[in-house]
């Protein structure tokens, strides 16, 4: 790796494994997070801990963000202890899913201080973050993208989506709309089959060999629904946030989303019924309860 010093802010389910991959690659890494426990884990592996975003930016050349929403990103960028006041960092790579408007706002905050903002949301889940197989969608000047490509390669496969902040967010939101739709419609199809007497494991095998194959039937349902564990490591409320942001952008651009609106409502109901800590796969649990069936593998 180069002599570049990196920072990482946000060490949760996705950020933690990604930061770890930078350490594994031999990078010098400065970190901070609101959760001291996750910071300690990375310090034990060689990271340097700081108590603020500004402190990370004072120590690093390039800082990565992996944060839950646009409000948190703006807080990390702004204020007396924000990255915009950092003395060293000249590039902030935002891996968060925050929507186009928030990305443009982040760009404006940093541009006023001469710091480059790279809109770079990711897709592939916790497993992808751990294995380094994520899709990284980047929107920034091509020269900056090319300079970042080697380090982004530690996380997975980078794609250049354009030069304007917000363009990569549109790609990410479109992807997550498709993912959420797959979960919702698979839940309905599986519940119907089980109520008609079909074996859910055989159903999954048939679907995955046919034209109905999707990310939910390949991964989420075999791991989290057929087993009854309902844990894919992604909160339903975050899926709702992503779909909501997608619909807001669609409305702004005059694109009707009839199916997307139904998926958004399904995620709203899942969180209302199962609670704020509901898992993404709990959508299937809600449909099961409505249908009066259990979509479980037979032992």
Order of alpha helices (4+ residues) and beta strands (2+ residues): beta-alpha-beta-alpha-beta-alpha-beta-alpha-beta-alpha-beta-beta-alpha-beta-alpha-beta-alpha-alpha-alpha-alpha-alpha
